[in-house]
Amino acid sequence: MAHGLTLVDAHMHLWDLKRIRYPWLTPPLPVGITGDVSPIARDYLLDDYLGDAAGGDVPVRKIVHIEAGADPAEALAETQWLQGLADARAYPQAIVAHRRAGEGRCRRAARAACRAPQRRG
């Protein structure tokens, strides 16, 4: 790293299919605007991301996790899982959580998600 640069990955996703349901990654796999998602329909965890990022020319210093399309009923669980990673591993440094306006438990879930120190949106 002679150039001294580091990277903040401002938009990345992780998913643990055993922990949280992601409809777009759950069989039968839909084929839509994203095309065939079967090659990525497996867990993609922090170690997977860090391994992929390590192969780049510029080291990743910080990451911002953008919600990954979890079942809306499990969106808070996704935020809590990511906050647990941040607490234990110092990644991600920021979390943009899912919140769908108009859902019955929206306010309560939003308040709970707001308690996650890494949550930014």
JOUR-V281255 format. One record per residue. N is the residue number from 1. RES is the residue in one small letter. SS is DSSP state (a for helix, b for strand, c for the rest). BURIAL is 1 if it has 16 or more other ideal C-beta (glycine too) atoms within 10 Angstrom, else 0. D_FIRST is the distance of its C-alpha to the first C-alpha in Angstrom with 2 decimals. Layout:
n->{N	N}
res->{RES	RES}
ss->{SS	SS}
burial->{BURIAL	BURIAL}
d_first->{D_FIRST	D_FIRST}
This chain:
n->{1	2	3	4	5	6	7	8	9	10	11	12	13	14	15	16	17	18	19	20	21	22	23	24	25	26	27	28	29	30	31	32	33	34	35	36	37	38	39	40	41	42	43	44	45	46	47	48	49	50	51	52	53	54	55	56	57	58	59	60	61	62	63	64	65	66	67	68	69	70	71	72	73	74	75	76	77	78	79	80	81	82	83	84	85	86	87	88	89	90	91	92	93	94	95	96	97	98	99	100	101	102	103	104	105	106	107	108	109	110	111	112	113	114	115	116	117	118	119	120	121}
res->{m	a	h	g	l	t	l	v	d	a	h	m	h	l	w	d	l	k	r	i	r	y	p	w	l	t	p	p	l	p	v	g	i	t	g	d	v	s	p	i	a	r	d	y	l	l	d	d	y	l	g	d	a	a	g	g	d	v	p	v	r	k	i	v	h	i	e	a	g	a	d	p	a	e	a	l	a	e	t	q	w	l	q	g	l	a	d	a	r	a	y	p	q	a	i	v	a	h	r	r	a	g	e	g	r	c	r	r	a	a	r	a	a	c	r	a	p	q	r	r	g}
ss->{c	c	c	c	c	b	b	b	b	b	b	b	c	c	b	c	c	c	c	c	c	c	a	a	a	c	c	c	c	c	c	b	c	c	b	c	c	a	a	a	c	c	c	b	c	a	a	a	a	a	a	a	a	a	c	c	c	c	b	b	b	b	b	b	b	b	c	c	c	c	c	a	a	a	a	a	a	a	a	a	a	a	a	a	a	a	a	a	a	c	c	c	c	b	b	b	c	c	c	c	c	c	c	c	c	a	a	a	a	a	a	a	a	a	c	c	c	c	b	c	c}
burial->{0	0	0	0	0	0	0	0	1	0	0	1	0	1	1	1	0	0	0	1	0	1	0	1	1	0	0	0	0	0	0	0	0	0	0	0	0	0	0	0	1	0	0	1	0	1	0	0	1	0	0	0	0	0	0	0	0	0	0	1	0	0	1	1	1	1	1	1	1	1	0	0	0	1	1	1	0	1	1	1	1	1	1	0	1	1	0	0	0	0	1	1	0	1	1	1	1	1	1	0	0	0	0	0	0	0	0	0	1	1	0	0	1	0	0	1	0	1	1	0	0}
d_first->{0.00	3.78	5.45	5.67	7.18	8.68	11.74	15.33	17.17	20.50	22.68	22.57	25.38	26.28	29.75	31.81	34.91	36.80	36.47	36.82	38.62	36.85	39.71	37.57	36.16	39.54	41.96	43.72	40.56	41.32	40.46	39.94	37.65	34.64	36.19	36.14	34.08	35.14	31.77	30.22	33.40	32.03	30.27	26.70	25.56	22.59	21.45	21.81	19.66	16.88	17.08	17.01	14.10	11.98	12.39	10.61	7.66	7.09	7.94	11.57	12.61	16.26	18.79	22.18	24.72	27.40	30.68	30.90	34.57	36.21	39.99	40.99	42.96	39.79	37.48	37.91	37.19	33.89	32.94	34.15	32.19	28.93	29.76	30.38	26.90	25.49	27.78	26.90	23.20	21.94	21.26	22.29	22.11	24.69	27.46	29.51	32.72	35.51	38.83	41.63	44.23	47.78	47.30	49.84	47.49	44.97	45.46	45.49	42.38	40.60	41.52	40.28	36.94	36.63	36.73	33.31	31.07	28.07	30.38	29.83	32.26}
